Amino acid sequence: MSNAPESTASAPLDRPATAAASMSAREMMAELWRFMRPYKKVLLAAGVALVFTAGITLSIGQGIRLLVDRGFMAGSSAALGNAVLVLMALALLMAVGTYARHYLVSWLGERVVADLRKAVFDHIVTLHPSYFEINRSGEIMSRLTTDTTLLQHIIGTSFSMALRSALMFVGALALLLFTNLKLSLTVLVGVPLVLLPIVLYGRRVRRLSKASQDSIADVGSYAGEIIQHIKTVQSYTRENHEKQAFGREVETAFQVAKRRIRQRSLLIATVILLMFGAVSGLLWVGGNDMIAGRMSAGDLAAFVFYAMLMGSAVATISEVYGELQRATGATERLVDLLNVEADIPESTGEDQSVKTLHDAKAQVAFEAVDFSYPSRPDQCAIRGLSLLVAEGRSLALVGPSGAGKSTLLELLQRFYDPQDGRITLDGVDIREMDTGTLRKQMAVVPQQPALFTADVWYNIRYGKPGASDEEVIAAARAAHAHEFIEQLPDGYNSHLGEQGTRLSGGQKQRLAIARAILKDPKILLLDEATSALDAESEYHVQQALQKLMKGRTTIIIAHRLATILHADSIAVLDQGQLVAQGKHAELIEISPLYKRLAELQFQDSERQKPLVE
Ligand SMILES: Nc1ncnc2c1ncn2[C@@H]1O[C@H](COP(=O)(O)OP(=O)(O)OP(=O)(O)O)[C@@H](O)[C@H]1O
């Protein structure tokens, strides 16, 4: 993108909004619930398995009591055998229950995250292009991958652990009270002591978690940009600089993570210390009761078992609590992304205007259009511009760099809406048309052809997926691309590499022209379409384009004389304004700017004789 520096600089713009609205755990659950709702049955089954296994774990305490009192203490081998059998049966039930719980809960985590990823991606592809100018793509990718992975862990593991621990806590507490009231009261005094640090530290961990996630996203987007521009990095021998800069990003992420893990480790250590301190105290009090004969050995064993269960439940909750805090950050970012409203409405997909599509004559008019890019609101890219391109006619846009030529094509495709004035197609404001219907009538050959990591078939067919092989080949021939495609190692099946890196600039351009030819649009938008061609291919492609332009409304951003001479009309732009319009000969007379540009063109064309008729 031409505005890379802006996009990088304005990336943090999105941050404050995200950071300000910190989501509570309950809000997070409400958001996630939307995605879990379709799987209520699985959730229910997982809940049943969860309660079942928690119940079994709790009854193991009773099994231990029987084992100690009836087996060990009573010295009866038969009773011991029975008690062991009971324990084994419980273990078997527990294994079955755990299998079901683990499978169902993990399934749910994976499923919900798969749906969430799809929802986020589906939303992203409908967003207006300016969104991606203020938000770095690396950061958006990190939301799709890192944040969703975190959520998957939360739903698939942590959440069920928390729930199980909560159940265990309540169950163990009830059984403790049932086993020995006095001791239970001792435990109850101890529990708040354990809970206190969790609450105190929880907030700090949460803040640090969010910072940690953010810095990881920064690392991802930094690497993404360098990989994308690897040749520039290497040709300017900036590898060492980039290594150091990346190293700094990674170290920052590590420092933030270190603070987070220090807090969490401290939290876990404190909880463990308090828990074991409490258990030792229990053993002291309970042991004395047992020695004094006020309590059976089995009761004490069961009591310690429940107290340990309770303690570990609290410890688990404390650990999971930290993770849930991290998950709120991740959920918040995903929800933010899902809630971004597209400035330009998405195509409804219903082609109510199919009729319009076929009947369209494709007369394009810009009426007093004022426009500045959302990322640069103070700078007008287009100022009070009015232009008419009659049906089937061609208009060449000329003007110095930055005059606003490409911007006009972007506005016509409705990637942005003008702040003032309107753009019409056959008299209808394009804002009143379905964006899909509007764009279906156009094909663009951009300055930098966009190719996808796939083969030639796929790339040419991109605008008309249903086209037959013959149609694709015909389009490639018309764009003078067939010959070079045939010479590729696998012909039309050749893979072009990421962004078509395995092709030359001129070859990419011819593929883009073939794609436009195949789409067979009513309106053709050519942005310097032949700039990357050598003189001979340009001549051929010009011929192909002339044929293609016949009967189609065409707007060409032209730097080449051949194009300018062929156009029905030429519009001269300067600093977003229309300064003159007419035929070549008239403009030479009336527009000094055009005259100057044309002189430069003529000088250029001297070197490319065959191009000028
Ligand atoms: N995405 C963008 N965000 C902000 N400003 C932009 C963006 N794209 C272009 N501009 C600015 O808008 C103005 C018009 O740019 P535009 O690309 O339309 O010029 P152009 O006439 O096509 O130039 P060139 O011949 O160099 O391609 C320039 O000042 C440019 O810096």
The ligand as an SDF file (V2000), in Angstrom:
LIG
                    3D

 31 33  0  0  0  0  0  0  0  0999 V2000
   -5.2130    5.5080    1.1670 N   0  0  0  0  0  0  0  0  0  0  0  0
   -4.8870    6.7960    1.2430 C   0  0  0  0  0  0  0  0  0  0  0  0
   -4.9570    7.4400    2.4220 N   0  0  0  0  0  0  0  0  0  0  0  0
   -4.6450    8.7470    2.5080 C   0  0  0  0  0  0  0  0  0  0  0  0
   -4.2650    9.4930    1.4760 N   0  0  0  0  0  0  0  0  0  0  0  0
   -4.1570    8.9130    0.2820 C   0  0  0  0  0  0  0  0  0  0  0  0
   -4.4600    7.5280    0.0880 C   0  0  0  0  0  0  0  0  0  0  0  0
   -4.2720    7.2150   -1.1970 N   0  0  0  0  0  0  0  0  0  0  0  0
   -3.8720    8.3590   -1.8050 C   0  0  0  0  0  0  0  0  0  0  0  0
   -3.8030    9.3790   -0.9230 N   0  0  0  0  0  0  0  0  0  0  0  0
   -3.4520   10.7900   -1.2180 C   0  0  0  0  0  0  0  0  0  0  0  0
   -4.4360   11.3190   -2.0600 O   0  0  0  0  0  0  0  0  0  0  0  0
   -3.8720   12.1200   -3.0770 C   0  0  0  0  0  0  0  0  0  0  0  0
   -4.2610   11.6140   -4.4590 C   0  0  0  0  0  0  0  0  0  0  0  0
   -3.6570   10.3530   -4.6340 O   0  0  0  0  0  0  0  0  0  0  0  0
   -3.8830    9.4410   -5.9130 P   0  0  0  0  0  0  0  0  0  0  0  0
   -3.3010    8.1080   -5.6200 O   0  0  0  0  0  0  0  0  0  0  0  0
   -5.3150    9.4930   -6.3200 O   0  0  0  0  0  0  0  0  0  0  0  0
   -2.9980   10.2030   -6.9850 O   0  0  0  0  0  0  0  0  0  0  0  0
   -2.6650    9.8210   -8.4820 P   0  0  0  0  0  0  0  0  0  0  0  0
   -3.0520   10.9770   -9.2930 O   0  0  0  0  0  0  0  0  0  0  0  0
   -3.2860    8.5140   -8.8280 O   0  0  0  0  0  0  0  0  0  0  0  0
   -1.0770    9.7020   -8.4040 O   0  0  0  0  0  0  0  0  0  0  0  0
   -0.0820    8.7000   -9.2010 P   0  0  0  0  0  0  0  0  0  0  0  0
   -0.0810    9.1190  -10.6060 O   0  0  0  0  0  0  0  0  0  0  0  0
    1.2190    8.9770   -8.5210 O   0  0  0  0  0  0  0  0  0  0  0  0
   -0.5770    7.3220   -8.9700 O   0  0  0  0  0  0  0  0  0  0  0  0
   -2.3740   12.1200   -2.8420 C   0  0  0  0  0  0  0  0  0  0  0  0
   -2.0560   13.2960   -2.1530 O   0  0  0  0  0  0  0  0  0  0  0  0
   -2.1450   10.9100   -1.9590 C   0  0  0  0  0  0  0  0  0  0  0  0
   -1.0740   11.1280   -1.0860 O   0  0  0  0  0  0  0  0  0  0  0  0
  1  2  1  0
  2  3  1  0
  2  7  2  0
  3  4  2  0
  4  5  1  0
  5  6  2  0
  6  7  1  0
  6 10  1  0
  7  8  1  0
  8  9  2  0
  9 10  1  0
 10 11  1  0
 11 12  1  0
 11 30  1  0
 12 13  1  0
 13 14  1  0
 13 28  1  0
 14 15  1  0
 15 16  1  0
 16 17  2  0
 16 18  1  0
 16 19  1  0
 19 20  1  0
 20 21  2  0
 20 22  1  0
 20 23  1  0
 23 24  1  0
 24 25  2  0
 24 26  1  0
 24 27  1  0
 28 29  1  0
 28 30  1  0
 30 31  1  0
M  END
$$$$
